[in-house]
Amino acid sequence: MPLDPALADRLLAAVDAGFDRQMALTADLVRFASTRGREHACQDFVLSQMKARGWATERFAMEPAALARHPGGSPVTADHSDAPIVVGIHRPRAETGRTLILQSHVDVVPAGPRELWSRDPFAPHMEGDWFYGRGGADMKAGHAAMFAVFDALASLGLQPAATVTVQSVVEEESTGNGALQCHLRGYKADAVLIPEPEDEKIIRANTGVVWFRVEVAGLPVHVSHAGSGQNAIEATQGVIRALRELEARWNAKKGEFRHFEDVDHPINLNIGMIEGGDWASSVPAWCAIDCRIAIYPGERAETMMRAVEEAVLGAARADRFLANSPPRVTFTGFTTEGYTLEPGSEAEAVLARAHERATGAKLQDLVTPGYLDTRVYALYDKIPALCYGPISENIHGFDERFSIASMRRVTRAMALFVAEWCGTEPVQP
């Protein structure tokens, strides 16, 4: 049943009244430089916010053995974060509504060279309609919005009339294991909403992702006899060409995959890091590249993993030296599948109504060639997995920012969604 119009108006006003406080909480979160492996302090802060709202809480670590056994688990390597996952649980007085998971991640990608930012990336600031800071858009603004929804309801003397599990995870940017660990922990709901920055649209489909590392060996000699050695850095160029050919072949078959037919370049290979050699006057004996490539929904990660290995070995066979000393391929992070959100769920209909009332526009959908944690709930819980969030720019780049007005609209829509999906009841005395 659609939300009572009078309650909807009161709730929208409550979101607006608390919006400055919400932006202050967003700024507090952005000040934590919570890059991979350094999320502990941020998670402590999130836990304190959960406790301040009277929720039951749990704090737990990843379980590498359990993740390894699950088909959606990614490798737990030495670089994997050991920061905890933090969960807050709102329990109603009477379970009369539909249950919900709200989830955000606190891990952020590295800021890169400071001189390429207009200001300190972890000193958040607002300028016009834009809020700047590393991780502000992706996705600490959405994190703060989850709390703001409860605060807006509480200001009206209300709370959700169903269990709402608020999950704060890590490893979203590198393995997806944080969300999967919540699934393995046993947290379930009738739907999930993840407020990633998606231009005020709902994600209809997204790709899976595979991370890998290629290590190429060379034959070191003094540079004066370079012709008698094997330059590992130069040999790596042939490997990259083979991987680009693999990328082109996968993009050429996009017409076989629903929702991706009109996406310009859905399968993106990124050569993200390269290192090699140890002396300018020695032919380099080693070179390593760290890469990321996408896969279509419905394709197994193992399919791309085998394709990567075959491409690298093909490049080696074409090289006189590497044919006898083939490169080594290891999988170091994401090995995840993509997913499709099938239209027609009641959860999507509720979000569409909430969005239209909050923004005055119809909810549109979006296909993205990137990873999203909603894949866990779509693939393994088989529940409506809604990914919806604000307009943003420069995610993973310099001067990352999100639209403040858009974040207000999204929070208004989230509040209406929670109120209708979960129902409302008076706050517990």
C-alpha positions in Angstrom: 0.0 0.0 0.0 1.5 3.4 -0.9 2.6 5.6 1.9 0.1 7.9 3.5 0.6 11.3 1.7 0.5 13.3 5.0 3.2 11.1 6.6 5.3 11.3 3.4 5.2 15.1 3.6 6.2 15.1 7.2 9.0 12.7 6.5 10.4 14.7 3.6 10.4 17.8 5.9 12.2 15.9 8.6 14.9 14.8 6.1 15.4 18.4 5.1 15.5 19.6 8.7 18.3 17.2 9.5 20.2 17.5 6.3 23.0 19.8 7.7 23.6 17.2 10.4 23.7 14.5 7.7 26.4 16.5 5.8 28.4 16.9 9.0 28.3 13.2 9.5 29.4 12.6 5.9 32.4 15.0 6.5 33.3 13.1 9.7 33.4 9.8 7.7 35.5 11.3 4.9 38.1 12.5 7.3 39.1 8.9 7.9 41.7 7.9 5.3 40.2 4.4 5.2 42.1 2.9 2.3 42.5 -0.8 2.2 43.7 -2.2 5.5 43.3 1.1 7.3 39.5 1.1 7.9 39.7 0.2 11.6 39.2 3.7 13.1 36.4 4.5 10.6 34.7 1.3 11.6 35.1 2.1 15.3 33.4 5.5 14.6 30.5 3.8 12.6 30.0 1.3 15.5 29.7 4.3 17.9 27.0 5.8 15.7 25.1 2.6 15.7 25.2 2.2 19.4 24.1 5.9 19.9 20.9 5.0 18.0 20.2 2.1 20.3 20.7 -0.7 17.8 22.0 -4.1 18.7 25.5 -4.4 17.2 28.0 -7.0 16.1 31.6 -6.6 15.0 33.3 -9.6 13.3 36.3 -10.5 11.2 36.5 -12.2 7.8 36.6 -16.0 7.7 39.1 -16.9 4.9 38.3 -20.6 4.9 34.5 -19.9 4.6 35.1 -17.4 1.8 37.3 -19.8 0.0 34.6 -22.5 0.1 32.0 -20.2 -1.3 31.7 -19.9 -5.1 31.5 -16.1 -4.8 34.5 -15.7 -2.6 37.6 -13.9 -3.8 41.2 -14.8 -2.8 42.3 -13.7 0.6 45.9 -12.5 0.0 48.4 -10.7 2.2 47.0 -7.4 1.0 43.5 -8.3 2.1 42.1 -6.0 4.8 41.9 -7.3 8.4 39.5 -4.5 9.5 36.3 -5.7 11.0 32.8 -5.7 9.6 30.3 -3.7 11.7 26.6 -4.4 11.7 23.8 -2.6 13.5 20.4 -4.2 13.9 17.2 -2.3 14.4 14.5 -4.5 15.9 10.9 -3.3 16.0 8.3 -3.7 18.8 6.2 -5.8 16.4 7.4 -7.3 13.1 4.6 -6.1 10.9 6.6 -4.8 7.9 9.1 -6.3 5.4 12.7 -6.7 6.5 15.5 -4.8 4.9 19.3 -4.7 4.6 21.0 -1.3 4.2 24.7 -1.6 3.3 27.6 0.7 2.7 31.3 0.3 2.5 34.0 2.4 4.2 37.0 1.3 2.2 38.2 3.9 -0.3 40.7 3.8 -3.1 44.1 5.6 -2.7 44.0 9.3 -3.3 47.1 9.4 -5.6 49.5 12.4 -5.7 48.4 15.1 -3.4 49.5 17.9 -5.8 46.8 16.7 -8.3 44.0 17.5 -5.9 42.7 21.0 -5.4 42.8 20.5 -1.7 43.7 17.7 0.8 41.6 14.7 -0.3 40.8 13.8 3.3 39.8 17.3 4.3 36.2 17.4 3.1 34.8 20.7 1.9 31.7 22.0 0.1 31.8 24.5 -2.8 28.5 25.5 -4.4 26.5 22.3 -5.0 29.5 20.0 -4.7 30.9 18.1 -1.7 34.6 17.2 -2.2 36.7 14.5 -0.7 38.1 11.0 -1.3 35.4 8.5 -0.6 32.7 11.1 -0.2 30.8 10.0 -3.2 32.0 6.4 -3.2 30.4 5.9 -0.8 30.4 7.7 2.6 27.6 10.0 1.5 25.4 7.0 1.2 26.7 5.6 4.5 25.6 8.8 6.3 22.2 8.7 4.5 21.4 5.3 6.1 21.7 6.9 9.5 19.8 10.0 8.4 16.8 8.0 7.4 16.5 6.6 10.9 17.1 10.1 12.4 14.3 11.6 10.3 11.9 8.9 11.3 12.9 9.3 15.0 12.3 13.1 14.8 8.7 12.2 14.1 8.5 9.7 16.9 8.6 6.8 14.5 10.8 3.8 13.6 10.7 1.0 11.0 8.1 -1.7 11.9 10.5 -4.4 10.6 14.0 -5.6 11.3 16.5 -3.4 9.4 20.1 -4.6 9.3 22.6 -1.8 8.7 25.9 -3.3 7.4 29.2 -1.4 7.2 31.7 -3.5 5.2 35.2 -3.4 3.9 36.9 -5.0 0.8 34.2 -3.6 -1.6 36.9 -2.0 -3.7 39.1 -5.0 -4.0 37.3 -8.4 -3.5 33.7 -8.0 -2.5 34.4 -10.3 0.4 32.9 -8.0 3.0 29.3 -8.2 1.7 29.8 -11.9 1.1 30.9 -12.4 4.7 27.7 -10.8 5.9 25.8 -13.3 3.8 27.9 -16.1 5.3 27.2 -14.7 8.8 23.5 -15.4 8.2 22.1 -11.9 7.8 19.0 -12.1 5.7 16.1 -9.8 4.6 13.3 -9.4 2.1 15.3 -6.8 0.1 18.6 -4.9 0.1 19.3 -1.2 -0.7 22.9 -0.1 -1.3 23.2 3.7 -1.8 26.1 3.8 -4.2 26.5 6.9 -6.3 24.5 6.0 -9.4 23.1 9.3 -10.8 19.7 8.9 -9.1 19.1 5.8 -11.1 18.6 2.1 -10.2 21.2 -0.4 -11.5 19.6 -2.9 -13.9 22.7 -4.9 -14.5 26.4 -4.8 -13.8 29.5 -6.8 -14.7 31.6 -9.1 -12.7 35.3 -8.4 -12.2 38.5 -10.4 -12.2 41.8 -9.1 -10.8 45.1 -10.7 -11.8 48.9 -10.3 -11.8 51.2 -11.3 -14.5 54.9 -11.8 -13.6 57.4 -11.9 -16.5 61.0 -13.1 -16.1 63.9 -11.8 -18.1 67.6 -12.5 -18.5 69.8 -9.9 -16.9 73.0 -8.8 -18.5 75.0 -5.6 -18.5 73.4 -3.0 -20.7 76.5 -3.0 -23.0 75.5 -6.6 -24.0 71.8 -6.0 -24.0 71.3 -8.1 -27.2 72.3 -11.2 -25.4 69.8 -10.8 -22.6 66.0 -10.6 -22.3 64.3 -7.4 -21.2 61.4 -8.4 -19.0 59.8 -4.9 -19.2 59.8 -5.0 -23.0 58.6 -8.6 -23.1 55.6 -7.5 -21.0 54.4 -5.3 -23.9 53.6 -8.4 -25.9 51.6 -9.7 -23.0 49.6 -6.5 -22.8 48.9 -6.6 -26.5 47.5 -10.1 -26.1 45.3 -9.0 -23.2 44.0 -6.1 -25.3 43.1 -8.5 -28.0 41.2 -10.6 -25.4 39.4 -7.4 -24.3 38.4 -6.6 -27.9 37.0 -10.2 -28.4 34.8 -10.0 -25.3 33.5 -6.5 -26.3 32.7 -7.8 -29.8 30.1 -10.2 -28.3 28.2 -7.7 -26.2 25.1 -8.2 -28.4 24.8 -11.7 -26.8 24.1 -10.2 -23.4 20.8 -8.5 -22.5 21.1 -4.9 -21.3 24.7 -4.6 -22.6 23.9 -4.4 -26.3 24.0 -0.6 -26.4 26.8 -0.1 -23.8 29.8 1.4 -25.7 32.6 -0.6 -24.1 31.3 -3.0 -21.4 34.4 -5.1 -20.9 37.2 -2.9 -19.7 40.7 -4.1 -19.1 42.8 -1.9 -16.9 46.6 -2.2 -16.5 46.5 -0.7 -13.1 50.1 -1.1 -11.8 53.5 -2.0 -13.3 56.8 -2.5 -11.6 60.0 -4.1 -12.8 63.8 -4.0 -12.9 66.2 -2.8 -10.3 69.0 -0.9 -12.1 69.1 1.5 -15.0 72.2 -0.1 -16.5 71.0 -3.7 -16.2 68.7 -5.5 -18.5 65.6 -6.0 -16.2 65.2 -9.5 -15.0 61.6 -9.1 -13.9 58.4 -7.2 -14.5 55.0 -7.5 -13.0 51.6 -5.9 -14.0 48.5 -5.9 -11.9 45.3 -5.8 -14.0 41.5 -5.7 -13.8 39.0 -7.0 -16.4 35.2 -7.2 -16.4 32.9 -10.1 -17.3 29.3 -10.2 -18.4 26.5 -11.2 -16.1 25.9 -14.9 -16.4 29.5 -15.7 -17.2 31.5 -17.5 -14.5 34.6 -15.8 -13.2 36.5 -19.0 -13.9 35.8 -18.5 -17.6 37.6 -15.2 -17.7 40.4 -16.5 -15.5 41.1 -19.3 -18.0 40.8 -16.8 -20.9 43.4 -14.6 -19.3 45.8 -17.5 -18.8 45.4 -18.6 -22.4 46.0 -15.1 -23.7 49.2 -14.8 -21.6 50.5 -18.2 -22.7 49.7 -17.3 -26.3 51.8 -14.2 -26.0 54.6 -16.3 -24.5 54.5 -18.8 -27.3 55.1 -16.0 -29.8 58.2 -14.8 -27.9 61.5 -16.8 -28.3 62.6 -16.4 -24.7 59.2 -16.5 -23.0 58.3 -19.7 -24.8 60.8 -21.4 -22.6 60.1 -19.3 -19.5 56.4 -18.5 -19.5 54.9 -15.7 -17.4 53.2 -16.5 -14.2 49.5 -15.5 -13.7 48.0 -15.3 -10.3 44.5 -14.0 -9.2 44.8 -11.5 -6.5 41.5 -9.8 -5.8 38.1 -9.8 -7.4 36.9 -13.1 -8.9 33.2 -12.1 -8.9 30.2 -12.6 -11.2 27.9 -9.9 -12.4 24.1 -9.8 -12.0 20.9 -8.6 -13.5 18.0 -7.0 -11.5 14.9 -8.4 -13.1 12.2 -5.8 -13.3 8.8 -6.2 -11.6 9.7 -6.7 -8.0 7.6 -5.0 -5.3 10.8 -3.5 -3.8 11.6 -1.7 -7.1 8.0 -0.5 -7.3 8.2 1.0 -3.8 11.6 2.7 -4.6 10.1 4.0 -7.9 7.2 5.6 -6.0 9.6 7.0 -3.4 11.9 8.4 -6.0 9.1 10.1 -8.0 7.7 11.8 -4.9 11.1 12.9 -3.7 12.4 14.2 -7.0 9.4 14.8 -9.2 10.8 12.5 -11.9 10.3 8.9 -13.0 13.0 6.4 -11.8 15.3 5.4 -14.6 17.6 2.4 -14.7 21.3 2.2 -15.5 23.7 -0.5 -16.7 27.2 -0.3 -15.3 30.5 -2.0 -16.4 31.7 -2.1 -12.8 31.5 -4.1 -9.6 28.7 -3.7 -7.0 28.1 -5.5 -3.7 24.4 -6.0 -4.7 25.7 -9.1 -6.6 25.8 -11.0 -3.3 22.1 -10.6 -2.6 21.0 -11.0 -6.2 23.0 -14.1 -6.8 23.0 -15.9 -3.5 20.0 -14.7 -1.5 17.8 -14.3 -4.6 16.2 -11.1 -3.2 15.6 -7.7 -4.9 19.0 -6.0 -4.8 18.5 -2.3 -5.3 21.5 0.0 -5.9 20.5 3.6 -6.0 22.4 6.8 -5.1 23.4 10.4 -5.9 24.9 12.2 -8.8 28.7 12.2 -8.6 31.9 13.0 -10.5 35.5 11.8 -10.5 35.0 8.7 -8.5 38.5 7.0 -8.1 39.9 10.2 -9.6 41.1 13.6 -8.4 38.7 16.0 -6.8 36.1 13.3 -6.2 32.7 14.9 -5.5 29.0 14.4 -5.2 26.1 16.8 -5.8 24.7 18.0 -2.4 21.2 18.7 -3.9 21.2 15.2 -5.4 22.2 13.6 -2.1 19.3 15.4 -0.4 16.8 14.1 -3.0 18.2 10.6 -2.7 18.0 10.7 1.1 14.4 11.8 0.8 13.6 8.9 -1.5 15.4 6.5 0.8 13.4 7.6 3.8 10.1 7.2 1.9 11.2 3.8 0.7 12.1 2.6 4.2 8.8 3.9 5.6 6.7 2.2 2.9 8.7 -1.0 2.7 9.1 -1.6 6.4 6.1 0.2 7.7 6.4 2.5 10.7 5.5 2.3 14.4 6.0 4.6 17.4 9.5 4.7 18.8 10.0 2.4 21.7 9.6 4.2 25.0 
